[in-house]
Amino acid sequence: MNQKSIIGTQKAQSTLVRPQYSPGLLLNDDDLSQAVDYTRDLNRMLFRALLGCGVVCGLVVKAVKSTGTCGALQVSVDPGLALDCHGDPLHLPATCTVNIDPCVVLSSPLWVMARRYDKHCAPRGTECSPCDDATTVCTRIRDSIEIAVVNALPGCSCGCTEAAPATSTDTDATKDGTGGGAKAKTAAAAAGTTDGGGKSKAAAAATPAPGSSGQPAASSPDDPCYKDHYAGTCAACCNDCGCEWVLLARLTSLADGSWKPDHSVRRFIRPLLLADPQPALDKAANS
């Protein structure tokens, strides 16, 4: 750019920091860790900005009563992948089953949630000493996932149950980045202002019907769960709100004692893939 055309400028710094190595430089552990932290922070930022939090694929919930005499409720979650509000992946490689104590009195609805946590493993000694009390530290961190069945939504989670009209508190939270369309609002579900799928009645009416091919249609810009995403705001996607839990499904008890999973309360973020336009252009050029 021609410097003479600049009439004003101001520089700012990103939160991303990457290491810079050079020959002969003595490296400390934090120098090596910074390379990992930079890649992880970059991935987190991109996932939050491009997709937000929610379920990418799989993680289908099933609920059955055990065949034993106790009739305990068993909630299973299929393998799949989700992103939490930090932008970290929640990877479930195999089916996970939660057994509910039959002595617990269950009240409808129940909520199936998931969150990630770190498991520290592969301990290694830090001293070359024959002593038995040598210090050891873990050298690997394995990403792990926890599935929970709860009778009340946590104060902050990623889901699509909000439907109540915005209050001053909700508006302020959205402005400062601590709330937004990706947070599940327990009060809305309790107030009955949602439709059977947990979404607002107005948003449900505006949501496009599945296409003629039977495939699900794209999410509606009027749906409060995706409104911030379509508007290009950072209230629900760019800011790390600190929420740990991702909502997978709501369980509702039926008259026969069984439990019905409802997946419409989860935030589904699998990208739509466009058809390749080149074959049509080739056909038109050859006709």
C-alpha positions, 0 to 999 in steps of 0.5 A: 500500500502506498504509505501516502494514502494512509490517513490513520492507523493503529496496531493491535496484537492477537492472543496467538503466540508461536515460538521462534527457534534458531540454531544454538538456542537453548530450549526450555520445556515452555518453549516446546509447549508453546508450539503445541499451545499455538496449534491448539489455540489456533484450532480452537479459535477456528472451530469456535468461529466457523462452527461454534459448539455442538454435535458434528456427527453421531452421539445418538442417544438410546434409553432402555429399561434393563431386563433384570428384576430391578428394571434400571434405566440404561442410557447409551450414546453411540460413537460420534464427535462434538465440539464444546464451547472452548472449541475442543473436540469431544470424541467418543470412539465406542458406545458408552452406557450409563446405568441409572440406579433403580433406587433413584426416583426419576422425574421427566424430563432428563437431560443427556450431556457430554463434556471432555476432560484430560486424563494424565498418563504415561508417568516417567521418572524425572531423576536418574536416581536408584532411590525408590522415592524418585519423582515421576511426572505424566508425559501424555495427556489423553482427551477423554469424554464424560457422559452424564444424565441429569434432571436439571440443565446446568447454568451454562451448556451448549444446546438449543432449548432457549425460547423465552423472550429475551430479558435485560439479563439475557441481553446484557449477557449476549452483549458481553459475550457470556451468553448467546444462542448456544447456551441452553436456557433451563427456564425456557424449557420449564416455562413451556414456551418451546414446541415438542422439540425444545425450540421456540414455536416461532422458530419451529414454524420458520424452520424449512421442511426437509427437501424433496429428497428426504434429506434434512434442510439447512438450519433457519437464520430465524432459529435462535440457536443459529441466529448469531452464526448467520448474523456473523456475530461473536456472541456464541461462537468466537468467545470462549464462554467457559461452558463445559457441557454439550447437550445431546438429548432430552429424555421424556417418560411415557405412560408405559414407563419407557423413555423417549429420546428427543435430539432436537434440543442439541445444536447440530453443526455438521457443515453442508457440502455443495455439489460440484458445479463443474460437471454442469458447466462441462455439460453446458459447454459440450451441448 
